[in-house]
Amino acid sequence: MPLPVLIQHLVRNRLGAYCERRVPADARATQRLELRFTDDAVIVVDSRQLDNRWLSLEIARFRYNPAAGTWLLDAPHFGGTPPWRQHSRKPVREIERLIALLDEDADGVFWS
């Protein structure tokens, strides 16, 4: 089931603003952070231009539980099955807390 419209709007505002801030203005011609919406999640995708083509890598997944109104943050599990592993310890209601966790990246699983 797709994310509710109000939740999509919230994510575009909050997570979209984070993605804008994360990429320096002078790098935006060759790098961008994009949001990809799936059924119950939003994936942050890092795209970079190399030799006139764009290469993309999924960086993080924010999963929404509509019944509980909570979010979880997943990290990529490169080459693993399943392709994502839960990173946040417990569900939270405020997506901003998970955005801060992504930005902090204390374990080096997102931005290293």
Secondary structure, 3 states (H helix, E strand, C coil): CCCCHHHHHHHHHHHHHHHHHHCCHHHCCCEEEEEEECCCEEEEEEEEEECCEEEEEEEEEEEEECCCCEEEEEEECCCCCCCEEECCCCCECCHHHHHHHHHHCCCCCCCC
